[in-house]
Amino acid sequence: DLEKELSNLKLTSHKIYQEYLLEKHEICEKNLEIKANNKRLSKIHHLYSLAKRIEDRREKERIELQKKMLRDFDNHQGEP
């Protein structure tokens, strides 16, 4: 009877250990997934920043062009 109990304890501890290993593996997979998502977010943020800078520069160039056109127009107003 004692041997049977010992055998059951061994089976139980083995089962618990297997569950622990499985859970550890799942946690590792989730951590890798989180790292991959963070990497993607970082790339998206970088691309967004780049696009924003380009957009800002184009807006600045557009405003400068409008100012130049107004100056040119004003300069030609005085001509006959």
Distance bins in CASP14 RR format, pairs under 12 A and 6 or more apart:
PFRMAT RR
TARGET T0000
AUTHOR 0000-0000-0000
RMODE 2
METHOD distances of the structure
MODEL  1
1 7 0 0 0 0 0 1 0 0 0 0 0
1 8 0 0 0 0 0 1 0 0 0 0 0
2 8 0 0 0 0 0 1 0 0 0 0 0
2 9 0 0 0 0 0 1 0 0 0 0 0
3 9 0 0 0 0 0 1 0 0 0 0 0
3 10 0 0 0 0 0 1 0 0 0 0 0
4 10 0 0 0 0 0 1 0 0 0 0 0
4 11 0 0 0 0 0 1 0 0 0 0 0
5 11 0 0 0 0 0 1 0 0 0 0 0
5 12 0 0 0 0 0 1 0 0 0 0 0
6 12 0 0 0 0 0 1 0 0 0 0 0
6 13 0 0 0 0 0 1 0 0 0 0 0
7 13 0 0 0 0 0 1 0 0 0 0 0
7 14 0 0 0 0 0 1 0 0 0 0 0
8 14 0 0 0 0 0 1 0 0 0 0 0
8 15 0 0 0 0 0 1 0 0 0 0 0
9 15 0 0 0 0 0 1 0 0 0 0 0
9 16 0 0 0 0 0 1 0 0 0 0 0
10 16 0 0 0 0 0 1 0 0 0 0 0
10 17 0 0 0 0 0 1 0 0 0 0 0
11 17 0 0 0 0 0 1 0 0 0 0 0
11 18 0 0 0 0 0 1 0 0 0 0 0
12 18 0 0 0 0 0 1 0 0 0 0 0
12 19 0 0 0 0 0 1 0 0 0 0 0
13 19 0 0 0 0 0 1 0 0 0 0 0
13 20 0 0 0 0 0 1 0 0 0 0 0
14 20 0 0 0 0 0 1 0 0 0 0 0
14 21 0 0 0 0 0 1 0 0 0 0 0
15 21 0 0 0 0 0 1 0 0 0 0 0
15 22 0 0 0 0 0 1 0 0 0 0 0
16 22 0 0 0 0 0 1 0 0 0 0 0
16 23 0 0 0 0 0 1 0 0 0 0 0
17 23 0 0 0 0 0 1 0 0 0 0 0
17 24 0 0 0 0 0 1 0 0 0 0 0
18 24 0 0 0 0 0 1 0 0 0 0 0
18 25 0 0 0 0 0 1 0 0 0 0 0
19 25 0 0 0 0 0 1 0 0 0 0 0
19 26 0 0 0 0 0 1 0 0 0 0 0
20 26 0 0 0 0 0 1 0 0 0 0 0
20 27 0 0 0 0 0 1 0 0 0 0 0
21 27 0 0 0 0 0 1 0 0 0 0 0
21 28 0 0 0 0 0 1 0 0 0 0 0
22 28 0 0 0 0 0 1 0 0 0 0 0
22 29 0 0 0 0 0 1 0 0 0 0 0
23 29 0 0 0 0 0 1 0 0 0 0 0
23 30 0 0 0 0 0 1 0 0 0 0 0
24 30 0 0 0 0 0 1 0 0 0 0 0
24 31 0 0 0 0 0 1 0 0 0 0 0
25 31 0 0 0 0 0 1 0 0 0 0 0
25 32 0 0 0 0 0 1 0 0 0 0 0
26 32 0 0 0 0 0 1 0 0 0 0 0
26 33 0 0 0 0 0 1 0 0 0 0 0
27 33 0 0 0 0 0 1 0 0 0 0 0
27 34 0 0 0 0 0 1 0 0 0 0 0
28 34 0 0 0 0 0 1 0 0 0 0 0
28 35 0 0 0 0 0 1 0 0 0 0 0
29 35 0 0 0 0 0 1 0 0 0 0 0
29 36 0 0 0 0 0 1 0 0 0 0 0
30 36 0 0 0 0 0 1 0 0 0 0 0
30 37 0 0 0 0 0 1 0 0 0 0 0
31 37 0 0 0 0 0 1 0 0 0 0 0
31 38 0 0 0 0 0 1 0 0 0 0 0
32 38 0 0 0 0 0 1 0 0 0 0 0
32 39 0 0 0 0 0 1 0 0 0 0 0
33 39 0 0 0 0 0 1 0 0 0 0 0
33 40 0 0 0 0 0 1 0 0 0 0 0
34 40 0 0 0 0 0 1 0 0 0 0 0
34 41 0 0 0 0 0 1 0 0 0 0 0
35 41 0 0 0 0 0 1 0 0 0 0 0
35 42 0 0 0 0 0 1 0 0 0 0 0
36 42 0 0 0 0 0 1 0 0 0 0 0
36 43 0 0 0 0 0 1 0 0 0 0 0
37 43 0 0 0 0 0 1 0 0 0 0 0
37 44 0 0 0 0 0 1 0 0 0 0 0
38 44 0 0 0 0 0 1 0 0 0 0 0
38 45 0 0 0 0 0 1 0 0 0 0 0
39 45 0 0 0 0 0 1 0 0 0 0 0
39 46 0 0 0 0 0 1 0 0 0 0 0
40 46 0 0 0 0 0 1 0 0 0 0 0
40 47 0 0 0 0 0 1 0 0 0 0 0
41 47 0 0 0 0 0 1 0 0 0 0 0
41 48 0 0 0 0 0 1 0 0 0 0 0
42 48 0 0 0 0 0 1 0 0 0 0 0
42 49 0 0 0 0 0 1 0 0 0 0 0
43 49 0 0 0 0 0 1 0 0 0 0 0
43 50 0 0 0 0 0 1 0 0 0 0 0
44 50 0 0 0 0 0 1 0 0 0 0 0
44 51 0 0 0 0 0 1 0 0 0 0 0
45 51 0 0 0 0 0 1 0 0 0 0 0
45 52 0 0 0 0 0 1 0 0 0 0 0
46 52 0 0 0 0 0 1 0 0 0 0 0
46 53 0 0 0 0 0 1 0 0 0 0 0
47 53 0 0 0 0 0 1 0 0 0 0 0
47 54 0 0 0 0 0 1 0 0 0 0 0
48 54 0 0 0 0 0 1 0 0 0 0 0
48 55 0 0 0 0 0 1 0 0 0 0 0
49 55 0 0 0 0 0 1 0 0 0 0 0
49 56 0 0 0 0 0 1 0 0 0 0 0
50 56 0 0 0 0 0 1 0 0 0 0 0
50 57 0 0 0 0 0 1 0 0 0 0 0
51 57 0 0 0 0 0 1 0 0 0 0 0
51 58 0 0 0 0 0 1 0 0 0 0 0
52 58 0 0 0 0 0 1 0 0 0 0 0
52 59 0 0 0 0 0 1 0 0 0 0 0
53 59 0 0 0 0 0 1 0 0 0 0 0
53 60 0 0 0 0 0 1 0 0 0 0 0
54 60 0 0 0 0 0 1 0 0 0 0 0
54 61 0 0 0 0 0 1 0 0 0 0 0
55 61 0 0 0 0 0 1 0 0 0 0 0
55 62 0 0 0 0 0 1 0 0 0 0 0
56 62 0 0 0 0 0 1 0 0 0 0 0
56 63 0 0 0 0 0 1 0 0 0 0 0
57 63 0 0 0 0 0 1 0 0 0 0 0
57 64 0 0 0 0 0 1 0 0 0 0 0
58 64 0 0 0 0 0 1 0 0 0 0 0
58 65 0 0 0 0 0 1 0 0 0 0 0
59 65 0 0 0 0 0 1 0 0 0 0 0
59 66 0 0 0 0 0 1 0 0 0 0 0
60 66 0 0 0 0 0 1 0 0 0 0 0
60 67 0 0 0 0 0 1 0 0 0 0 0
61 67 0 0 0 0 0 1 0 0 0 0 0
61 68 0 0 0 0 0 1 0 0 0 0 0
62 68 0 0 0 0 0 1 0 0 0 0 0
62 69 0 0 0 0 0 1 0 0 0 0 0
63 69 0 0 0 0 0 1 0 0 0 0 0
63 70 0 0 0 0 0 1 0 0 0 0 0
64 70 0 0 0 0 0 1 0 0 0 0 0
64 71 0 0 0 0 0 1 0 0 0 0 0
65 71 0 0 0 0 0 1 0 0 0 0 0
65 72 0 0 0 0 0 1 0 0 0 0 0
66 72 0 0 0 0 0 1 0 0 0 0 0
66 73 0 0 0 0 0 1 0 0 0 0 0
67 73 0 0 0 0 0 1 0 0 0 0 0
67 74 0 0 0 0 0 1 0 0 0 0 0
68 74 0 0 0 0 0 1 0 0 0 0 0
68 75 0 0 0 0 0 1 0 0 0 0 0
69 75 0 0 0 0 0 1 0 0 0 0 0
69 76 0 0 0 0 0 1 0 0 0 0 0
70 76 0 0 0 0 0 1 0 0 0 0 0
70 77 0 0 0 0 0 1 0 0 0 0 0
71 77 0 0 0 0 0 1 0 0 0 0 0
72 78 0 0 0 0 0 1 0 0 0 0 0
72 79 0 0 0 0 0 1 0 0 0 0 0
73 79 0 0 0 0 0 1 0 0 0 0 0
END
